[in-house]
């Protein structure tokens, strides 16, 4: 339980750090001058760096696990969990960069990913991004069918199984990011002129309702393929992508709120507390409230459902 909790939190921390870190590299002069080629180079560089770190980690884990001359069940579970953590980091970062590239192709220029920074987006461009969302949704569905049909072949080795899962997970994440940015584009195309945080909340509520409905539908489908671990993993990747979509949409609202608090404390009210420090303290307070609730109540139920599905 503790292993799963730690790996999930650290995977998302590392994944989001990788997302923002590599995305901000678009502003580096070398990448900026290359335009589309620069983004592609950035995607390739990020993939190589993350895969290289994952390979080093695999070697270290194997040596640690075999230090006593044998590989027991607990060590196998530890290695598998760490590999899944590496895969989550890879898919989070690379999928986000891929969507930045898609948005560049649609608009013809580098688009900022910050909330409210939409610019002069047209309805045609919003429709095009929605089309990309459905294209990747179709790829996810086709991937699920292929995995179910060729389960034995695609899971013949651990490497094949890992590559297959990552491709499916990557398509799921790209689909999720496309839907997120499309929802934001569409809102501003319709003439949203209120606050940025208000727009973030509208998008977050809309995507939350849609994602919950989709998860309920996926649970019904997953019940039909309980005997296939790969099929279950494929469908779970869609659910995970939708979960990240909901979480990221709300994170953007919190991000805007934190920026406003920092700006207000720094420029309007002179309380003697630096705005950056106040935001950091509020973030820690949120972590103290939310993390234990997730660890003690949500995660155990999720793992129980996974064990029940495997039984």
C-alpha positions as CSV (number, residue, x, y, z in Angstrom):
1,X,0.0,0.0,0.0
2,X,2.7,2.4,1.0
3,X,4.7,1.5,-2.2
4,X,1.7,2.2,-4.4
5,X,1.0,5.5,-2.6
6,X,4.5,6.8,-2.9
7,X,4.9,5.7,-6.5
8,X,1.7,7.4,-7.6
9,X,2.5,10.7,-5.9
10,X,6.1,10.8,-7.1
11,X,5.1,9.8,-10.6
12,X,2.8,12.7,-10.9
13,X,5.2,15.1,-9.3
14,X,8.0,14.0,-11.7
15,X,5.7,13.8,-14.7
16,X,4.3,17.4,-14.2
17,X,7.8,18.7,-13.6
18,X,8.9,17.1,-16.8
19,X,5.9,18.5,-18.7
20,X,6.4,22.1,-17.6
21,X,10.2,21.9,-17.7
22,X,10.4,20.6,-21.3
23,X,7.5,22.7,-22.4
24,X,9.3,25.9,-21.2
25,X,12.3,24.9,-23.2
26,X,10.3,26.1,-26.3
27,X,11.5,29.6,-25.2
28,X,15.1,28.6,-25.5
29,X,16.6,30.5,-28.5
30,X,17.8,27.3,-30.2
31,X,14.4,25.6,-30.1
32,X,12.5,28.9,-30.8
33,X,14.4,29.6,-34.0
34,X,13.6,26.1,-35.4
35,X,9.8,26.5,-35.0
36,X,8.1,23.2,-35.7
37,X,11.4,21.3,-36.0
38,X,12.4,22.8,-32.7
39,X,9.3,21.2,-31.0
40,X,10.0,17.9,-32.7
41,X,13.6,18.1,-31.5
42,X,12.3,18.9,-28.0
43,X,10.0,15.9,-28.0
44,X,12.8,13.6,-29.2
45,X,15.2,15.0,-26.6
46,X,12.7,14.6,-23.8
47,X,12.0,11.0,-24.9
48,X,15.7,10.1,-25.0
49,X,16.4,11.7,-21.6
50,X,13.4,10.1,-19.8
51,X,14.1,6.7,-21.4
52,X,17.8,6.9,-20.6
53,X,17.0,7.7,-16.9
54,X,14.4,4.8,-16.9
55,X,17.0,2.4,-18.3
56,X,19.6,3.4,-15.7
57,X,16.9,2.9,-13.0
58,X,16.1,-0.5,-14.4
59,X,19.7,-1.6,-14.1
60,X,20.0,-0.2,-10.6
61,X,16.8,-2.0,-9.5
62,X,17.9,-5.3,-11.0
63,X,21.3,-5.1,-9.2
64,X,19.7,-4.2,-5.9
65,X,17.1,-6.9,-6.2
66,X,19.6,-9.6,-7.1
67,X,22.1,-8.5,-4.5
68,X,21.2,-11.5,-2.3
69,X,21.2,-13.9,-5.3
70,X,17.4,-14.3,-5.7
71,X,14.4,-12.4,-6.7
72,X,11.4,-12.7,-4.4
73,X,7.8,-11.7,-4.8
74,X,8.2,-8.4,-2.9
75,X,11.2,-7.4,-5.1
76,X,9.2,-8.2,-8.2
77,X,6.3,-6.0,-7.1
78,X,8.8,-3.2,-6.3
79,X,10.4,-3.4,-9.7
80,X,7.0,-3.5,-11.5
81,X,5.7,-0.5,-9.6
82,X,8.9,1.5,-10.3
83,X,8.6,0.6,-14.0
84,X,5.0,1.8,-14.1
85,X,6.1,5.0,-12.4
86,X,8.8,5.6,-15.1
87,X,6.1,4.9,-17.8
88,X,3.7,7.4,-16.2
89,X,6.4,10.1,-16.2
90,X,7.2,9.4,-19.8
91,X,3.6,9.4,-21.0
92,X,2.7,12.6,-19.1
93,X,5.7,14.6,-20.4
94,X,5.7,13.4,-24.0
95,X,1.9,13.5,-24.5
96,X,1.9,17.1,-23.3
97,X,4.7,18.1,-25.7
98,X,2.9,16.3,-28.6
99,X,-0.2,18.3,-27.9
100,X,1.8,21.5,-28.0
101,X,3.1,20.4,-31.4
102,X,-0.5,19.7,-32.6
103,X,-1.6,23.2,-31.4
104,X,1.4,24.7,-33.3
105,X,0.3,22.9,-36.5
106,X,-3.2,24.2,-36.1
107,X,-2.3,27.9,-35.3
108,X,1.0,28.2,-37.2
109,X,2.8,29.5,-34.1
110,X,3.9,28.4,-30.6
111,X,0.9,28.6,-28.3
112,X,1.4,29.2,-24.5
113,X,-0.1,26.6,-22.2
114,X,-1.0,28.9,-19.3
115,X,-4.7,29.3,-18.5
116,X,-6.4,32.2,-20.4
117,X,-3.5,32.6,-22.8
118,X,-5.6,31.7,-25.8
119,X,-5.1,34.6,-28.2
120,X,-7.0,35.0,-31.5
121,X,-8.3,31.4,-31.9
122,X,-11.0,30.8,-34.5
123,X,-13.9,28.4,-34.4
124,X,-12.2,26.4,-37.3
125,X,-9.1,26.0,-35.2
126,X,-11.1,24.9,-32.2
127,X,-13.0,22.4,-34.4
128,X,-9.6,21.1,-35.7
129,X,-8.3,20.5,-32.2
130,X,-11.6,18.7,-31.4
131,X,-11.1,16.5,-34.5
132,X,-7.6,15.6,-33.2
133,X,-9.2,14.6,-29.9
134,X,-11.5,12.2,-31.6
135,X,-8.7,10.9,-33.8
136,X,-6.7,9.9,-30.7
137,X,-9.9,8.6,-29.1
138,X,-10.3,6.3,-32.1
139,X,-6.7,5.2,-31.8
140,X,-7.3,4.4,-28.2
141,X,-10.4,2.3,-29.1
142,X,-8.6,0.6,-31.9
143,X,-5.6,-0.1,-29.7
144,X,-7.9,-1.6,-27.1
145,X,-9.4,-3.9,-29.7
146,X,-5.9,-5.0,-31.0
147,X,-4.7,-5.6,-27.4
148,X,-7.7,-7.7,-26.6
149,X,-7.4,-9.7,-29.9
150,X,-3.6,-10.2,-29.8
151,X,-3.2,-10.3,-26.0
152,X,-0.9,-13.3,-26.0
153,X,1.4,-12.0,-28.8
154,X,1.7,-8.5,-27.4
155,X,2.5,-9.7,-23.9
156,X,4.9,-12.5,-24.9
157,X,7.8,-10.6,-23.3
158,X,8.0,-7.9,-20.6
159,X,9.5,-5.5,-23.2
160,X,6.6,-6.1,-25.6
161,X,4.1,-5.7,-22.9
162,X,5.7,-2.4,-21.7
163,X,5.9,-0.9,-25.2
164,X,2.3,-1.9,-26.0
165,X,1.0,-0.4,-22.7
166,X,3.0,2.8,-23.2
167,X,1.7,3.3,-26.8
168,X,-1.9,2.9,-25.5
169,X,-1.2,5.1,-22.5
170,X,0.4,7.8,-24.7
171,X,-2.5,7.9,-27.1
172,X,-4.9,8.2,-24.1
173,X,-3.0,11.1,-22.6
174,X,-2.8,13.0,-25.9
175,X,-6.5,12.5,-26.3
176,X,-7.0,14.0,-22.8
177,X,-4.8,17.0,-23.3
178,X,-6.5,17.7,-26.7
179,X,-9.9,17.7,-25.0
180,X,-8.7,20.0,-22.3
181,X,-7.2,22.7,-24.6
182,X,-10.2,22.4,-27.0
183,X,-12.6,23.1,-24.1
184,X,-10.6,26.2,-23.2
185,X,-10.4,27.3,-26.8
186,X,-14.1,26.8,-27.4
187,X,-15.0,28.8,-24.3
188,X,-13.1,31.8,-25.5
189,X,-14.3,31.4,-29.1
190,X,-17.8,31.7,-27.7
191,X,-16.9,35.1,-26.3
192,X,-15.9,34.4,-22.6
193,X,-14.9,37.8,-21.3
194,X,-15.1,37.2,-17.5
195,X,-12.2,36.3,-15.2
196,X,-9.6,33.7,-16.1
197,X,-10.3,31.7,-13.0
198,X,-14.0,31.8,-13.9
199,X,-13.2,30.3,-17.3
200,X,-11.0,27.6,-15.7
201,X,-13.9,26.7,-13.3
202,X,-16.3,26.4,-16.2
203,X,-13.9,24.1,-18.1
204,X,-13.2,22.1,-15.0
205,X,-16.8,21.4,-14.2
206,X,-17.7,20.5,-17.8
207,X,-14.8,18.1,-18.2
208,X,-15.4,16.6,-14.7
209,X,-19.1,15.7,-15.6
210,X,-18.1,14.3,-19.0
211,X,-15.2,12.3,-17.6
212,X,-17.3,10.8,-14.8
213,X,-19.9,9.7,-17.3
214,X,-17.1,8.1,-19.5
215,X,-15.6,6.3,-16.6
216,X,-18.9,4.7,-15.7
217,X,-19.3,3.5,-19.3
218,X,-15.7,2.2,-19.3
219,X,-16.4,0.2,-16.1
220,X,-19.2,-1.6,-17.8
221,X,-17.0,-2.5,-20.8
222,X,-14.1,-3.5,-18.5
223,X,-16.4,-6.0,-16.7
224,X,-16.7,-7.9,-20.0
225,X,-12.9,-8.5,-20.2
226,X,-12.0,-9.5,-16.6
227,X,-9.8,-12.4,-17.8
228,X,-7.5,-10.3,-19.9
229,X,-4.9,-8.4,-18.0
230,X,-3.7,-6.4,-21.0
231,X,-7.3,-5.5,-22.0
232,X,-7.9,-4.3,-18.4
233,X,-4.7,-2.3,-18.5
234,X,-5.7,-0.7,-21.8
235,X,-9.1,0.3,-20.5
236,X,-7.5,1.5,-17.3
237,X,-5.2,3.8,-19.2
238,X,-8.2,5.6,-20.6
239,X,-9.6,6.0,-17.2
240,X,-6.3,7.3,-15.9
241,X,-6.1,9.7,-18.8
242,X,-9.6,11.0,-17.9
243,X,-8.6,11.3,-14.3
244,X,-5.5,13.3,-15.1
245,X,-7.7,15.4,-17.4
246,X,-10.1,16.3,-14.5
247,X,-7.2,16.8,-12.1
248,X,-5.2,19.0,-14.5
249,X,-8.4,21.1,-15.3
250,X,-8.9,21.8,-11.6
251,X,-5.1,22.3,-11.1
252,X,-5.2,25.2,-13.6
253,X,-8.0,26.8,-11.6
254,X,-5.9,26.5,-8.4
255,X,-2.9,27.8,-10.3
256,X,-4.7,31.0,-11.3
257,X,-6.0,31.4,-7.8
258,X,-2.6,31.1,-6.3
259,X,-1.2,33.6,-8.8
260,X,-3.9,36.1,-7.8
261,X,-3.2,35.6,-4.1
262,X,0.5,36.1,-4.7
263,X,-0.1,39.3,-6.7
264,X,-2.6,40.6,-4.2
265,X,-0.3,40.1,-1.2
266,X,2.7,41.5,-3.0
267,X,1.1,44.6,-4.6
268,X,-2.1,45.4,-2.8
269,X,-2.0,44.3,0.8
270,X,1.3,44.8,2.7
271,X,0.9,42.1,5.4
272,X,4.6,41.6,5.8
273,X,4.3,38.0,4.4
274,X,5.8,37.6,0.9
275,X,3.3,36.4,-1.6
276,X,5.5,33.5,-2.7
277,X,5.7,32.3,0.9
278,X,1.9,32.5,1.4
279,X,1.3,30.5,-1.7
280,X,3.8,27.9,-0.6
281,X,2.1,27.6,2.8
282,X,-1.3,27.3,1.3
283,X,0.0,24.5,-1.1
284,X,1.5,22.6,1.9
285,X,-1.8,23.0,3.8
286,X,-3.8,21.5,0.8
287,X,-1.3,18.6,0.7
288,X,-1.8,18.0,4.4
289,X,-5.6,17.9,4.0
290,X,-5.9,16.0,0.7
291,X,-3.0,13.5,0.7
292,X,-4.0,11.6,3.9
293,X,-7.6,11.4,2.8
294,X,-6.5,9.9,-0.5
295,X,-4.0,7.6,1.1
296,X,-6.3,6.3,3.8
297,X,-9.7,6.1,2.0
298,X,-9.4,6.4,-1.8
299,X,-6.3,4.4,-2.5
300,X,-7.3,1.3,-0.5
301,X,-10.6,1.1,-2.2
302,X,-9.0,1.5,-5.6
303,X,-6.5,-1.3,-4.8
304,X,-9.3,-3.6,-3.5
305,X,-11.2,-3.1,-6.8
306,X,-8.0,-4.0,-8.7
307,X,-7.5,-7.2,-6.6
308,X,-11.2,-8.1,-7.1
309,X,-10.8,-7.7,-10.9
310,X,-7.8,-9.9,-10.9
311,X,-9.5,-12.7,-8.9
